[in-house]
Amino acid sequence: MAATMGETAPDFTLPGTGGTSYTLSSFRGNPVVIVFYPGDDSPVCTKQLNSYNNELSAFEGVGAQVLAISAQDIDSHESFASKYGFKFPLLADTDKAVATAYGTVGPLGFPRRSVFVVDGQGVIRYAHRAIAGLTFRPVDELIAAVEAAR
C-alpha cells in the first residue's frame, strides 16, 4: 500500500551524505520535502537537485528540510553531492524499501521521480509521482505546498 495524502508518512532511517543517518520522525515539528529521484548524475536528476539547491533559501524560509532519496549507495551520493555542492542530504535507499513504502517504484523496478511534503505532525500533505520522469516539480509549487500544509 503506497503512502497517500492525509496519512501519516511511513517513517524511515537511511544512511545519508556526510556520514549521518537520517530518520524522518526526527524532523517532527517542521515540514519535510522528500524528493525521490531515479539516479545520481543523470541529466534530469542533476537539473532537479541543482534547482532545489539553488533555491534552498526558499525552503529554509518556510522551515522545510529537503531530503533527497535514491537507490544508489553512499559512495555514489557523496561523489554526486560534492560535484554539485548540494546543501541538503542525499539518502541511500539501496533496497528500495522506502521507495516501495511511498509507492514510487515503477513497474520495471525503477524509481519514479516523486515528491512528498510532510507536515510538522508527520502527515503527507502533498504527493506527486511522475509517470515519465522527464520533468520535475518546480520550487514555487513545493513552497506553496509547504505553506498550505501549515
Helices and strands as residue ranges (DSSP letters): E 13-16, E 20-23, G 24-27, E 32-36, H 43-54, H 56-61, E 65-70, H 74-84, E 90-92, H 97-101, E 114-118, E 124-129, H 139-148
